[in-house]
Amino acid sequence: MKLLASTAAAATVLILMGPALAQTTPPGSGSAKMSQADCTSAWARLDTAKSGSVTQAQAQGVVSDFKSADSNGDGKLTQPEFTSACDKGLVSAAAGTGTGSRGMTGTDTKPSGATK
């Protein structure tokens, strides 16, 4: 009987803790790691001028921790820095795709039907 109660208790803990144990994103890293294709696509949408770098303002809403992503501390991200940030889970392709938020182009969008 004790074994059955212990097994039931352990199963309950695993059921309740399952999502936390299966977490693939390291705590504090922002979002899940992007695929290489998604990262390349996100970079292309940010670096529309093809300058080879993006500023913190351009990356707002896409890069969750700009300071960590900017490995040389020069205030802008190069494509290698951006790719590294993708690998660390600091970039979100979905960020800014909702209505009324800052999009991947770095410009504000209006909700549909908005008059201003």
Biopython code that builds the backbone (N, CA, C, O; Angstrom):
import numpy as np
from Bio.PDB.StructureBuilder import StructureBuilder

atoms = [
    (1, "MET", "N", (0.817, -1.188, 0.000)),
    (1, "MET", "CA", (0.000, 0.000, 0.000)),
    (1, "MET", "C", (0.867, 1.261, 0.000)),
    (1, "MET", "O", (0.568, 2.226, -0.702)),
    (2, "LYS", "N", (1.958, 1.244, 0.804)),
    (2, "LYS", "CA", (2.852, 2.395, 0.827)),
    (2, "LYS", "C", (3.490, 2.619, -0.539)),
    (2, "LYS", "O", (3.639, 3.759, -0.977)),
    (3, "LEU", "N", (3.868, 1.532, -1.213)),
    (3, "LEU", "CA", (4.477, 1.635, -2.527)),
    (3, "LEU", "C", (3.501, 2.257, -3.521)),
    (3, "LEU", "O", (3.894, 3.089, -4.339)),
    (4, "LEU", "N", (2.258, 1.866, -3.455)),
    (4, "LEU", "CA", (1.234, 2.412, -4.345)),
    (4, "LEU", "C", (1.045, 3.907, -4.086)),
    (4, "LEU", "O", (0.920, 4.683, -5.034)),
    (5, "ALA", "N", (1.022, 4.316, -2.837)),
    (5, "ALA", "CA", (0.866, 5.731, -2.491)),
    (5, "ALA", "C", (2.078, 6.536, -2.950)),
    (5, "ALA", "O", (1.925, 7.652, -3.448)),
    (6, "SER", "N", (3.273, 5.985, -2.790)),
    (6, "SER", "CA", (4.488, 6.671, -3.226)),
    (6, "SER", "C", (4.518, 6.811, -4.739)),
    (6, "SER", "O", (4.908, 7.858, -5.258)),
    (7, "THR", "N", (4.114, 5.774, -5.447)),
    (7, "THR", "CA", (4.084, 5.805, -6.901)),
    (7, "THR", "C", (3.072, 6.840, -7.386)),
    (7, "THR", "O", (3.346, 7.582, -8.329)),
    (8, "ALA", "N", (1.916, 6.893, -6.750)),
    (8, "ALA", "CA", (0.884, 7.857, -7.120)),
    (8, "ALA", "C", (1.368, 9.282, -6.855)),
    (8, "ALA", "O", (1.126, 10.181, -7.661)),
    (9, "ALA", "N", (2.040, 9.486, -5.748)),
    (9, "ALA", "CA", (2.563, 10.806, -5.419)),
    (9, "ALA", "C", (3.630, 11.234, -6.437)),
    (9, "ALA", "O", (3.650, 12.384, -6.874)),
    (10, "ALA", "N", (4.502, 10.313, -6.804)),
    (10, "ALA", "CA", (5.548, 10.616, -7.778)),
    (10, "ALA", "C", (4.933, 10.929, -9.140)),
    (10, "ALA", "O", (5.382, 11.845, -9.830)),
    (11, "ALA", "N", (3.918, 10.178, -9.524)),
    (11, "ALA", "CA", (3.247, 10.426, -10.803)),
    (11, "ALA", "C", (2.584, 11.799, -10.797)),
    (11, "ALA", "O", (2.622, 12.509, -11.802)),
    (12, "THR", "N", (1.987, 12.172, -9.693)),
    (12, "THR", "CA", (1.340, 13.481, -9.590)),
    (12, "THR", "C", (2.371, 14.596, -9.734)),
    (12, "THR", "O", (2.128, 15.587, -10.423)),
    (13, "VAL", "N", (3.503, 14.436, -9.092)),
    (13, "VAL", "CA", (4.561, 15.441, -9.189)),
    (13, "VAL", "C", (5.035, 15.559, -10.632)),
    (13, "VAL", "O", (5.217, 16.671, -11.129)),
    (14, "LEU", "N", (5.237, 14.437, -11.311)),
    (14, "LEU", "CA", (5.689, 14.480, -12.699)),
    (14, "LEU", "C", (4.664, 15.133, -13.615)),
    (14, "LEU", "O", (5.027, 15.873, -14.529)),
    (15, "ILE", "N", (3.390, 14.864, -13.373)),
    (15, "ILE", "CA", (2.336, 15.475, -14.182)),
    (15, "ILE", "C", (2.322, 16.980, -13.966)),
    (15, "ILE", "O", (2.212, 17.749, -14.922)),
    (16, "LEU", "N", (2.432, 17.396, -12.721)),
    (16, "LEU", "CA", (2.408, 18.824, -12.422)),
    (16, "LEU", "C", (3.684, 19.532, -12.855)),
    (16, "LEU", "O", (3.634, 20.692, -13.263)),
    (17, "MET", "N", (4.809, 18.864, -12.775)),
    (17, "MET", "CA", (6.097, 19.465, -13.095)),
    (17, "MET", "C", (6.506, 19.237, -14.542)),
    (17, "MET", "O", (7.476, 19.838, -15.004)),
    (18, "GLY", "N", (5.799, 18.391, -15.260)),
    (18, "GLY", "CA", (6.162, 18.045, -16.636)),
    (18, "GLY", "C", (6.484, 19.240, -17.504)),
    (18, "GLY", "O", (7.560, 19.285, -18.100)),
    (19, "PRO", "N", (5.582, 20.221, -17.598)),
    (19, "PRO", "CA", (5.887, 21.370, -18.452)),
    (19, "PRO", "C", (7.152, 22.113, -18.033)),
    (19, "PRO", "O", (7.896, 22.583, -18.893)),
    (20, "ALA", "N", (7.405, 22.227, -16.757)),
    (20, "ALA", "CA", (8.607, 22.920, -16.294)),
    (20, "ALA", "C", (9.852, 22.098, -16.615)),
    (20, "ALA", "O", (10.885, 22.651, -16.994)),
    (21, "LEU", "N", (9.755, 20.790, -16.464)),
    (21, "LEU", "CA", (10.906, 19.938, -16.751)),
    (21, "LEU", "C", (11.192, 19.872, -18.245)),
    (21, "LEU", "O", (12.341, 19.680, -18.644)),
    (22, "ALA", "N", (10.168, 20.027, -19.076)),
    (22, "ALA", "CA", (10.329, 19.938, -20.519)),
    (22, "ALA", "C", (10.701, 21.279, -21.146)),
    (22, "ALA", "O", (10.823, 21.373, -22.367)),
    (23, "GLN", "N", (10.878, 22.291, -20.351)),
    (23, "GLN", "CA", (11.184, 23.619, -20.851)),
    (23, "GLN", "C", (12.481, 23.576, -21.660)),
    (23, "GLN", "O", (13.504, 23.081, -21.188)),
    (24, "THR", "N", (12.421, 24.105, -22.890)),
    (24, "THR", "CA", (13.594, 24.084, -23.755)),
    (24, "THR", "C", (14.352, 25.405, -23.736)),
    (24, "THR", "O", (15.496, 25.461, -24.188)),
    (25, "THR", "N", (13.749, 26.450, -23.231)),
    (25, "THR", "CA", (14.388, 27.750, -23.181)),
    (25, "THR", "C", (15.050, 27.939, -21.828)),
    (25, "THR", "O", (14.386, 27.809, -20.800)),
    (26, "PRO", "N", (16.343, 28.242, -21.800)),
    (26, "PRO", "CA", (16.987, 28.488, -20.517)),
    (26, "PRO", "C", (16.335, 29.682, -19.828)),
    (26, "PRO", "O", (16.000, 30.663, -20.491)),
    (27, "PRO", "N", (16.149, 29.619, -18.519)),
    (27, "PRO", "CA", (15.525, 30.730, -17.810)),
    (27, "PRO", "C", (16.254, 32.039, -18.074)),
    (27, "PRO", "O", (17.484, 32.094, -18.050)),
    (28, "GLY", "N", (15.478, 33.099, -18.329)),
    (28, "GLY", "CA", (16.047, 34.421, -18.526)),
    (28, "GLY", "C", (16.620, 34.670, -19.901)),
    (28, "GLY", "O", (17.197, 35.730, -20.143)),
    (29, "SER", "N", (16.476, 33.705, -20.826)),
    (29, "SER", "CA", (17.071, 33.898, -22.138)),
    (29, "SER", "C", (16.127, 34.550, -23.126)),
    (29, "SER", "O", (16.536, 34.824, -24.255)),
    (30, "GLY", "N", (14.898, 34.808, -22.761)),
    (30, "GLY", "CA", (13.974, 35.476, -23.662)),
    (30, "GLY", "C", (13.009, 34.513, -24.298)),
    (30, "GLY", "O", (11.950, 34.245, -23.729)),
    (31, "SER", "N", (13.332, 33.987, -25.447)),
    (31, "SER", "CA", (12.409, 33.124, -26.157)),
    (31, "SER", "C", (13.121, 31.869, -26.628)),
    (31, "SER", "O", (14.326, 31.707, -26.437)),
    (32, "ALA", "N", (12.354, 30.988, -27.244)),
    (32, "ALA", "CA", (12.923, 29.755, -27.752)),
    (32, "ALA", "C", (13.873, 30.058, -28.905)),
    (32, "ALA", "O", (13.695, 31.043, -29.622)),
    (33, "LYS", "N", (14.865, 29.223, -29.077)),
    (33, "LYS", "CA", (15.848, 29.404, -30.142)),
    (33, "LYS", "C", (15.157, 29.322, -31.500)),
    (33, "LYS", "O", (14.333, 28.440, -31.741)),
    (34, "MET", "N", (15.506, 30.253, -32.379)),
    (34, "MET", "CA", (14.953, 30.296, -33.724)),
    (34, "MET", "C", (15.734, 29.378, -34.649)),
    (34, "MET", "O", (16.902, 29.073, -34.410)),
    (35, "SER", "N", (15.063, 28.943, -35.712)),
    (35, "SER", "CA", (15.776, 28.189, -36.739)),
    (35, "SER", "C", (16.689, 29.145, -37.490)),
    (35, "SER", "O", (16.492, 30.360, -37.448)),
    (36, "GLN", "N", (17.676, 28.605, -38.170)),
    (36, "GLN", "CA", (18.601, 29.427, -38.946)),
    (36, "GLN", "C", (17.843, 30.201, -40.030)),
    (36, "GLN", "O", (18.139, 31.370, -40.274)),
    (37, "ALA", "N", (16.876, 29.561, -40.675)),
    (37, "ALA", "CA", (16.098, 30.225, -41.728)),
    (37, "ALA", "C", (15.283, 31.386, -41.161)),
    (37, "ALA", "O", (15.214, 32.452, -41.772)),
    (38, "ASP", "N", (14.663, 31.185, -39.991)),
    (38, "ASP", "CA", (13.892, 32.255, -39.361)),
    (38, "ASP", "C", (14.799, 33.407, -38.945)),
    (38, "ASP", "O", (14.427, 34.574, -39.070)),
    (39, "CYS", "N", (15.974, 33.081, -38.456)),
    (39, "CYS", "CA", (16.930, 34.105, -38.041)),
    (39, "CYS", "C", (17.386, 34.932, -39.247)),
    (39, "CYS", "O", (17.446, 36.159, -39.176)),
    (40, "THR", "N", (17.704, 34.263, -40.342)),
    (40, "THR", "CA", (18.124, 34.958, -41.563)),
    (40, "THR", "C", (17.006, 35.846, -42.084)),
    (40, "THR", "O", (17.254, 36.969, -42.524)),
    (41, "SER", "N", (15.783, 35.351, -42.037)),
    (41, "SER", "CA", (14.626, 36.129, -42.480)),
    (41, "SER", "C", (14.405, 37.353, -41.590)),
    (41, "SER", "O", (14.121, 38.444, -42.085)),
    (42, "ALA", "N", (14.536, 37.166, -40.276)),
    (42, "ALA", "CA", (14.368, 38.278, -39.336)),
    (42, "ALA", "C", (15.438, 39.337, -39.582)),
    (42, "ALA", "O", (15.147, 40.532, -39.545)),
    (43, "TRP", "N", (16.676, 38.907, -39.834)),
    (43, "TRP", "CA", (17.755, 39.853, -40.120)),
    (43, "TRP", "C", (17.433, 40.664, -41.377)),
    (43, "TRP", "O", (17.611, 41.882, -41.391)),
    (44, "ALA", "N", (16.965, 40.002, -42.418)),
    (44, "ALA", "CA", (16.647, 40.685, -43.676)),
    (44, "ALA", "C", (15.546, 41.730, -43.468)),
    (44, "ALA", "O", (15.579, 42.796, -44.083)),
    (45, "ARG", "N", (14.583, 41.428, -42.611)),
    (45, "ARG", "CA", (13.508, 42.393, -42.338)),
    (45, "ARG", "C", (14.011, 43.570, -41.506)),
    (45, "ARG", "O", (13.500, 44.681, -41.645)),
    (46, "LEU", "N", (14.991, 43.348, -40.654)),
    (46, "LEU", "CA", (15.534, 44.444, -39.844)),
    (46, "LEU", "C", (16.506, 45.313, -40.635)),
    (46, "LEU", "O", (16.434, 46.541, -40.571)),
    (47, "ASP", "N", (17.401, 44.693, -41.369)),
    (47, "ASP", "CA", (18.436, 45.435, -42.092)),
    (47, "ASP", "C", (17.961, 45.752, -43.513)),
    (47, "ASP", "O", (18.566, 45.318, -44.493)),
    (48, "THR", "N", (16.872, 46.514, -43.605)),
    (48, "THR", "CA", (16.294, 46.839, -44.912)),
    (48, "THR", "C", (17.217, 47.711, -45.749)),
    (48, "THR", "O", (17.162, 47.653, -46.978)),
    (49, "ALA", "N", (18.059, 48.515, -45.121)),
    (49, "ALA", "CA", (18.990, 49.379, -45.846)),
    (49, "ALA", "C", (20.224, 48.607, -46.318)),
    (49, "ALA", "O", (21.059, 49.149, -47.042)),
    (50, "LYS", "N", (20.335, 47.354, -45.910)),
    (50, "LYS", "CA", (21.495, 46.514, -46.254)),
    (50, "LYS", "C", (22.811, 47.163, -45.820)),
    (50, "LYS", "O", (23.819, 47.094, -46.524)),
    (51, "SER", "N", (22.776, 47.792, -44.646)),
    (51, "SER", "CA", (23.966, 48.467, -44.113)),
    (51, "SER", "C", (24.913, 47.506, -43.411)),
    (51, "SER", "O", (26.076, 47.833, -43.176)),
    (52, "GLY", "N", (24.416, 46.323, -43.076)),
    (52, "GLY", "CA", (25.254, 45.353, -42.385)),
    (52, "GLY", "C", (25.165, 45.432, -40.874)),
    (52, "GLY", "O", (25.813, 44.662, -40.167)),
    (53, "SER", "N", (24.354, 46.374, -40.373)),
    (53, "SER", "CA", (24.167, 46.484, -38.928)),
    (53, "SER", "C", (22.801, 47.092, -38.647)),
    (53, "SER", "O", (22.208, 47.753, -39.501)),
    (54, "VAL", "N", (22.312, 46.856, -37.430)),
    (54, "VAL", "CA", (21.052, 47.453, -36.987)),
    (54, "VAL", "C", (21.273, 48.086, -35.617)),
    (54, "VAL", "O", (22.066, 47.603, -34.809)),
    (55, "THR", "N", (20.557, 49.171, -35.381)),
    (55, "THR", "CA", (20.668, 49.877, -34.108)),
    (55, "THR", "C", (19.723, 49.254, -33.081)),
    (55, "THR", "O", (18.890, 48.409, -33.410)),
    (56, "GLN", "N", (19.872, 49.687, -31.846)),
    (56, "GLN", "CA", (18.995, 49.208, -30.795)),
    (56, "GLN", "C", (17.547, 49.603, -31.088)),
    (56, "GLN", "O", (16.630, 48.821, -30.836)),
    (57, "ALA", "N", (17.337, 50.806, -31.615)),
    (57, "ALA", "CA", (15.985, 51.254, -31.942)),
    (57, "ALA", "C", (15.366, 50.370, -33.017)),
    (57, "ALA", "O", (14.182, 50.042, -32.939)),
    (58, "GLN", "N", (16.151, 49.980, -34.021)),
    (58, "GLN", "CA", (15.645, 49.102, -35.074)),
    (58, "GLN", "C", (15.318, 47.712, -34.537)),
    (58, "GLN", "O", (14.380, 47.066, -35.004)),
    (59, "ALA", "N", (16.082, 47.258, -33.569)),
    (59, "ALA", "CA", (15.916, 45.909, -33.030)),
    (59, "ALA", "C", (14.875, 45.836, -31.917)),
    (59, "ALA", "O", (14.555, 44.747, -31.441)),
    (60, "GLN", "N", (14.344, 46.985, -31.498)),
    (60, "GLN", "CA", (13.375, 47.014, -30.407)),
    (60, "GLN", "C", (12.169, 46.142, -30.747)),
    (60, "GLN", "O", (11.615, 46.225, -31.843)),
    (61, "GLY", "N", (11.773, 45.309, -29.793)),
    (61, "GLY", "CA", (10.637, 44.418, -29.979)),
    (61, "GLY", "C", (11.004, 43.111, -30.655)),
    (61, "GLY", "O", (10.180, 42.200, -30.732)),
    (62, "VAL", "N", (12.232, 43.008, -31.145)),
    (62, "VAL", "CA", (12.692, 41.792, -31.810)),
    (62, "VAL", "C", (13.804, 41.128, -30.998)),
    (62, "VAL", "O", (13.826, 39.907, -30.838)),
    (63, "VAL", "N", (14.720, 41.944, -30.490)),
    (63, "VAL", "CA", (15.821, 41.448, -29.662)),
    (63, "VAL", "C", (15.480, 41.751, -28.205)),
    (63, "VAL", "O", (15.316, 42.912, -27.830)),
    (64, "SER", "N", (15.377, 40.715, -27.395)),
    (64, "SER", "CA", (14.930, 40.887, -26.009)),
    (64, "SER", "C", (15.985, 41.495, -25.095)),
    (64, "SER", "O", (15.634, 42.170, -24.127)),
    (65, "ASP", "N", (17.260, 41.277, -25.372)),
    (65, "ASP", "CA", (18.336, 41.815, -24.539)),
    (65, "ASP", "C", (19.448, 42.321, -25.452)),
    (65, "ASP", "O", (20.423, 41.619, -25.724)),
    (66, "PHE", "N", (19.277, 43.555, -25.916)),
    (66, "PHE", "CA", (20.216, 44.129, -26.891)),
    (66, "PHE", "C", (21.636, 44.163, -26.350)),
    (66, "PHE", "O", (22.585, 43.851, -27.070)),
    (67, "LYS", "N", (21.784, 44.536, -25.096)),
    (67, "LYS", "CA", (23.124, 44.655, -24.499)),
    (67, "LYS", "C", (23.870, 43.316, -24.543)),
    (67, "LYS", "O", (25.066, 43.280, -24.834)),
    (68, "SER", "N", (23.171, 42.231, -24.255)),
    (68, "SER", "CA", (23.803, 40.910, -24.327)),
    (68, "SER", "C", (24.104, 40.509, -25.764)),
    (68, "SER", "O", (25.107, 39.849, -26.034)),
    (69, "ALA", "N", (23.232, 40.908, -26.683)),
    (69, "ALA", "CA", (23.427, 40.564, -28.092)),
    (69, "ALA", "C", (24.586, 41.342, -28.709)),
    (69, "ALA", "O", (25.281, 40.829, -29.586)),
    (70, "ASP", "N", (24.796, 42.576, -28.255)),
    (70, "ASP", "CA", (25.847, 43.448, -28.787)),
    (70, "ASP", "C", (27.178, 43.081, -28.134)),
    (70, "ASP", "O", (27.617, 43.740, -27.192)),
    (71, "SER", "N", (27.810, 42.039, -28.634)),
    (71, "SER", "CA", (28.986, 41.475, -27.970)),
    (71, "SER", "C", (30.174, 42.424, -27.901)),
    (71, "SER", "O", (30.977, 42.319, -26.974)),
    (72, "ASN", "N", (30.313, 43.347, -28.851)),
    (72, "ASN", "CA", (31.445, 44.269, -28.783)),
    (72, "ASN", "C", (31.070, 45.627, -28.189)),
    (72, "ASN", "O", (31.922, 46.509, -28.078)),
    (73, "GLY", "N", (29.810, 45.802, -27.808)),
    (73, "GLY", "CA", (29.374, 47.000, -27.114)),
    (73, "GLY", "C", (29.410, 48.283, -27.929)),
    (73, "GLY", "O", (29.539, 49.372, -27.370)),
    (74, "ASP", "N", (29.297, 48.159, -29.262)),
    (74, "ASP", "CA", (29.372, 49.365, -30.093)),
    (74, "ASP", "C", (28.012, 50.017, -30.371)),
    (74, "ASP", "O", (27.929, 50.996, -31.112)),
    (75, "GLY", "N", (26.963, 49.476, -29.780)),
    (75, "GLY", "CA", (25.644, 50.085, -29.943)),
    (75, "GLY", "C", (24.887, 49.655, -31.171)),
    (75, "GLY", "O", (23.821, 50.199, -31.459)),
    (76, "LYS", "N", (25.410, 48.689, -31.907)),
    (76, "LYS", "CA", (24.701, 48.157, -33.063)),
    (76, "LYS", "C", (25.007, 46.669, -33.195)),
    (76, "LYS", "O", (26.014, 46.175, -32.686)),
    (77, "LEU", "N", (24.127, 45.978, -33.881)),
    (77, "LEU", "CA", (24.317, 44.552, -34.097)),
    (77, "LEU", "C", (24.700, 44.287, -35.539)),
    (77, "LEU", "O", (24.054, 44.775, -36.467)),
    (78, "THR", "N", (25.752, 43.515, -35.718)),
    (78, "THR", "CA", (26.114, 43.025, -37.046)),
    (78, "THR", "C", (25.364, 41.710, -37.257)),
    (78, "THR", "O", (24.779, 41.171, -36.318)),
    (79, "GLN", "N", (25.380, 41.197, -38.473)),
    (79, "GLN", "CA", (24.684, 39.938, -38.718)),
    (79, "GLN", "C", (25.249, 38.789, -37.872)),
    (79, "GLN", "O", (24.467, 37.997, -37.346)),
    (80, "PRO", "N", (26.581, 38.665, -37.718)),
    (80, "PRO", "CA", (27.085, 37.599, -36.837)),
    (80, "PRO", "C", (26.605, 37.749, -35.383)),
    (80, "PRO", "O", (26.281, 36.754, -34.735)),
    (81, "GLU", "N", (26.560, 38.982, -34.874)),
    (81, "GLU", "CA", (26.054, 39.200, -33.513)),
    (81, "GLU", "C", (24.570, 38.830, -33.438)),
    (81, "GLU", "O", (24.123, 38.222, -32.465)),
    (82, "PHE", "N", (23.824, 39.195, -34.458)),
    (82, "PHE", "CA", (22.391, 38.890, -34.502)),
    (82, "PHE", "C", (22.171, 37.379, -34.556)),
    (82, "PHE", "O", (21.307, 36.848, -33.858)),
    (83, "THR", "N", (22.955, 36.689, -35.386)),
    (83, "THR", "CA", (22.853, 35.230, -35.488)),
    (83, "THR", "C", (23.177, 34.574, -34.149)),
    (83, "THR", "O", (22.510, 33.624, -33.741)),
    (84, "SER", "N", (24.183, 35.074, -33.477)),
    (84, "SER", "CA", (24.534, 34.558, -32.153)),
    (84, "SER", "C", (23.392, 34.799, -31.167)),
    (84, "SER", "O", (23.085, 33.939, -30.341)),
    (85, "ALA", "N", (22.771, 35.965, -31.258)),
    (85, "ALA", "CA", (21.621, 36.269, -30.389)),
    (85, "ALA", "C", (20.463, 35.322, -30.678)),
    (85, "ALA", "O", (19.757, 34.907, -29.759)),
    (86, "CYS", "N", (20.263, 34.977, -31.941)),
    (86, "CYS", "CA", (19.230, 33.994, -32.301)),
    (86, "CYS", "C", (19.527, 32.662, -31.621)),
    (86, "CYS", "O", (18.637, 32.027, -31.054)),
    (87, "ASP", "N", (20.792, 32.249, -31.686)),
    (87, "ASP", "CA", (21.207, 30.976, -31.087)),
    (87, "ASP", "C", (21.015, 30.955, -29.576)),
    (87, "ASP", "O", (20.792, 29.900, -28.981)),
    (88, "LYS", "N", (21.103, 32.137, -28.960)),
    (88, "LYS", "CA", (20.935, 32.242, -27.504)),
    (88, "LYS", "C", (19.478, 32.426, -27.100)),
    (88, "LYS", "O", (19.177, 32.486, -25.907)),
    (89, "GLY", "N", (18.569, 32.516, -28.063)),
    (89, "GLY", "CA", (17.155, 32.706, -27.754)),
    (89, "GLY", "C", (16.812, 34.149, -27.423)),
    (89, "GLY", "O", (15.806, 34.406, -26.761)),
    (90, "LEU", "N", (17.627, 35.094, -27.870)),
    (90, "LEU", "CA", (17.393, 36.502, -27.573)),
    (90, "LEU", "C", (16.590, 37.211, -28.657)),
    (90, "LEU", "O", (16.274, 38.393, -28.518)),
    (91, "VAL", "N", (16.254, 36.503, -29.737)),
    (91, "VAL", "CA", (15.541, 37.091, -30.870)),
    (91, "VAL", "C", (14.224, 36.362, -31.059)),
    (91, "VAL", "O", (14.158, 35.136, -30.973)),
    (92, "SER", "N", (13.183, 37.131, -31.316)),
    (92, "SER", "CA", (11.873, 36.552, -31.555)),
    (92, "SER", "C", (11.328, 37.028, -32.889)),
    (92, "SER", "O", (11.106, 38.225, -33.074)),
    (93, "ALA", "N", (11.110, 36.105, -33.828)),
    (93, "ALA", "CA", (10.552, 36.466, -35.129)),
    (93, "ALA", "C", (9.109, 36.886, -34.980)),
    (93, "ALA", "O", (8.610, 37.673, -35.785)),
    (94, "ALA", "N", (8.422, 36.378, -33.962)),
    (94, "ALA", "CA", (7.010, 36.687, -33.772)),
    (94, "ALA", "C", (6.812, 38.027, -33.076)),
    (94, "ALA", "O", (5.709, 38.573, -33.093)),
    (95, "ALA", "N", (7.852, 38.558, -32.473)),
    (95, "ALA", "CA", (7.715, 39.822, -31.750)),
    (95, "ALA", "C", (7.309, 40.922, -32.696)),
    (95, "ALA", "O", (7.856, 41.054, -33.791)),
    (96, "GLY", "N", (6.341, 41.713, -32.266)),
    (96, "GLY", "CA", (5.928, 42.855, -33.059)),
    (96, "GLY", "C", (4.991, 42.528, -34.190)),
    (96, "GLY", "O", (4.720, 43.405, -35.010)),
    (97, "THR", "N", (4.471, 41.304, -34.285)),
    (97, "THR", "CA", (3.566, 40.986, -35.370)),
    (97, "THR", "C", (2.122, 41.249, -35.010)),
    (97, "THR", "O", (1.250, 41.190, -35.877)),
    (98, "GLY", "N", (1.848, 41.539, -33.746)),
    (98, "GLY", "CA", (0.483, 41.852, -33.334)),
    (98, "GLY", "C", (0.096, 43.244, -33.783)),
    (98, "GLY", "O", (0.957, 44.054, -34.127)),
    (99, "THR", "N", (-1.197, 43.528, -33.782)),
    (99, "THR", "CA", (-1.644, 44.835, -34.229)),
    (99, "THR", "C", (-1.299, 45.884, -33.195)),
    (99, "THR", "O", (-1.353, 45.638, -31.990)),
    (100, "GLY", "N", (-0.945, 47.055, -33.684)),
    (100, "GLY", "CA", (-0.650, 48.175, -32.807)),
    (100, "GLY", "C", (0.675, 48.081, -32.093)),
    (100, "GLY", "O", (0.876, 48.756, -31.084)),
    (101, "SER", "N", (1.582, 47.267, -32.583)),
    (101, "SER", "CA", (2.873, 47.119, -31.912)),
    (101, "SER", "C", (4.001, 47.430, -32.877)),
    (101, "SER", "O", (3.772, 47.702, -34.056)),
    (102, "ARG", "N", (5.207, 47.386, -32.371)),
    (102, "ARG", "CA", (6.380, 47.675, -33.174)),
    (102, "ARG", "C", (6.698, 46.440, -33.991)),
    (102, "ARG", "O", (6.898, 45.362, -33.430)),
    (103, "GLY", "N", (6.748, 46.576, -35.295)),
    (103, "GLY", "CA", (6.965, 45.446, -36.181)),
    (103, "GLY", "C", (8.425, 45.193, -36.472)),
    (103, "GLY", "O", (9.297, 45.907, -35.976)),
    (104, "MET", "N", (8.696, 44.174, -37.278)),
    (104, "MET", "CA", (10.054, 43.787, -37.637)),
    (104, "MET", "C", (10.753, 44.877, -38.445)),
    (104, "MET", "O", (11.982, 44.890, -38.513)),
    (105, "THR", "N", (9.994, 45.801, -39.066)),
    (105, "THR", "CA", (10.616, 46.848, -39.861)),
    (105, "THR", "C", (11.079, 48.004, -39.004)),
    (105, "THR", "O", (11.771, 48.901, -39.488)),
    (106, "GLY", "N", (10.698, 47.993, -37.713)),
    (106, "GLY", "CA", (11.100, 49.066, -36.822)),
    (106, "GLY", "C", (10.166, 50.257, -36.884)),
    (106, "GLY", "O", (10.474, 51.319, -36.345)),
    (107, "THR", "N", (9.015, 50.087, -37.543)),
    (107, "THR", "CA", (8.037, 51.160, -37.622)),
    (107, "THR", "C", (6.792, 50.763, -36.861)),
    (107, "THR", "O", (6.494, 49.578, -36.713)),
    (108, "ASP", "N", (6.071, 51.753, -36.382)),
    (108, "ASP", "CA", (4.854, 51.463, -35.651)),
    (108, "ASP", "C", (3.745, 51.142, -36.635)),
    (108, "ASP", "O", (3.648, 51.747, -37.703)),
    (109, "THR", "N", (2.906, 50.181, -36.261)),
    (109, "THR", "CA", (1.753, 49.834, -37.073)),
    (109, "THR", "C", (0.500, 50.194, -36.324)),
    (109, "THR", "O", (0.499, 50.233, -35.093)),
    (110, "LYS", "N", (-0.570, 50.457, -37.045)),
    (110, "LYS", "CA", (-1.835, 50.809, -36.415)),
    (110, "LYS", "C", (-2.748, 49.592, -36.457)),
    (110, "LYS", "O", (-2.690, 48.802, -37.399)),
    (111, "PRO", "N", (-3.596, 49.438, -35.433)),
    (111, "PRO", "CA", (-4.577, 48.372, -35.490)),
    (111, "PRO", "C", (-5.520, 48.627, -36.664)),
    (111, "PRO", "O", (-5.790, 49.780, -37.002)),
    (112, "SER", "N", (-6.016, 47.573, -37.278)),
    (112, "SER", "CA", (-6.922, 47.767, -38.394)),
    (112, "SER", "C", (-8.164, 48.516, -37.916)),
    (112, "SER", "O", (-8.696, 48.246, -36.839)),
    (113, "GLY", "N", (-8.606, 49.449, -38.727)),
    (113, "GLY", "CA", (-9.769, 50.265, -38.366)),
    (113, "GLY", "C", (-9.404, 51.497, -37.573)),
    (113, "GLY", "O", (-10.289, 52.286, -37.241)),
    (114, "ALA", "N", (-8.125, 51.696, -37.253)),
    (114, "ALA", "CA", (-7.720, 52.867, -36.474)),
    (114, "ALA", "C", (-7.773, 54.101, -37.363)),
    (114, "ALA", "O", (-7.436, 54.037, -38.545)),
    (115, "THR", "N", (-8.194, 55.214, -36.795)),
    (115, "THR", "CA", (-8.295, 56.434, -37.573)),
    (115, "THR", "C", (-7.089, 57.322, -37.414)),
    (115, "THR", "O", (-6.915, 58.243, -38.211)),
    (116, "LYS", "N", (-6.277, 57.104, -36.463)),
    (116, "LYS", "CA", (-5.071, 57.921, -36.257)),
    (116, "LYS", "C", (-3.841, 57.127, -36.524)),
    (116, "LYS", "O", (-2.732, 57.647, -36.403)),
]
sb = StructureBuilder()
sb.init_structure("model")
sb.init_model(0)
sb.init_chain("A")
sb.init_seg("    ")
for serial, (resi, resn, name, xyz) in enumerate(atoms, 1):
    if name == "N":
        sb.init_residue(resn, " ", resi, " ")
    sb.init_atom(name, np.array(xyz, "f"), 0.0, 1.0, " ", f" {name:<3s}", serial, name[0])
structure = sb.get_structure()
